[in-house]
Amino acid sequence: MTLGTPHPRTSRLWRSGPHGGDKIFKLATAGFAVLILVILVDMAVEMARSSHASLSLFGWQFLRTSDWDPVKEHFGALPFIFGTVASSLLALVIAVPVSLGSAIWLSELAPSWLKSPVSFMIELLAAVPSVVYGLWGIFVLCPILRNWVEPFLAKFFGAIPLFQGPFHGFGMLASGIILAIMITPTITSVSREVMKAVPNVLREGAVAMGATRWEVVRMSVLPYARSGLVGAIILGLGRALGETMAVTMVIGNRSEISASLFAPSYTMASVIANEFTEATGEVYLSALAEIGLLLFVVTVILNIIARLLVWRVAKVPS
């Protein structure tokens, strides 16, 4: 047998199609994929089962009322839904421009010797435990907001309901900023990789036509990468919706709905983390389980909407 000639037995196995090992491998990998779906369905079923008492007692009123009285066993999740959605959207408003700007600079404009150190430092933010962000928020961010930022915003923009009310430091604004910092590494890293995947021929063609650096980014890079950029934002939103500890430490944990960013608020994840160990009654536990089910449903719905947006953006001609 000469060098490089396949063994006859190997050639026969290759020609004979899938054999026992291939079938086992296929079944094993299919089983792993099905296992993920089973776990997801089991989570939804278990939360629905645990929240049966609350669902049967309050019905749809649970979503529309603001009462949260464990003593009288009157429960409503509207303030927690509002706090979760509002804090996540505020985090996106803050994080998306910073993240996309950083990604554009790192992929298109930064000197080669500076890209790796800056990328490493940004990605390092994702490795910081959420409790550390919470402690930083308590001792650094909240005092700065209470003494400087909130008075400034109230002075110049006080006519807007968003910037009215007493200065607590702890509240929706603090939670939005903390979440923005936490999701920035995710959005930046994914966006940078998406932009790096844009073919260089598009950039070279734009430069050959006399485009500036900004025009190359605006007319060639961003249109090609927009679906991937939306996907990066989705990943950031997913983390913002489920974040618990850091938000719990700075949002103020007050069950109310307010138009002011200075006011304390509550999220679905925070109320579960704070009150689950104290819940003794069946209805109380069931109400917390229903909030967990709502958080699950809200996350799924928002991701479906975001996925539909990705498909719509991807179908638009570049």
ABEGO torsion letter per residue (X at the ends): XBBGBBBAAAAAAAAAEBBAAAAAAAAAAAAAAAAAAAAAAAAAAAAAAAAAAAAAAAEAAAAABABBBAAAGBBBAAAAAAAAAAAAAAAAAAAAAAAAAAAAAAAAABBAAAAAAAAAAAAAAAABBAAAAAAAAAAAAAAAAAAAAAAAAAAAAAABAAABEBBAGBEAAAAAAAAAAAAAAAAAAAAAAAAAABBAAAAAAAAAAGBBAAAAAAAAAAAAAAAAAAAAAAAAAAAAAABAAAAAAAAGGBBBBBABAABBBBBAAAAAAAAAAABABAAAAAAAAAAAAAAAAAAAAAAAAAAAAAAAAAABBX
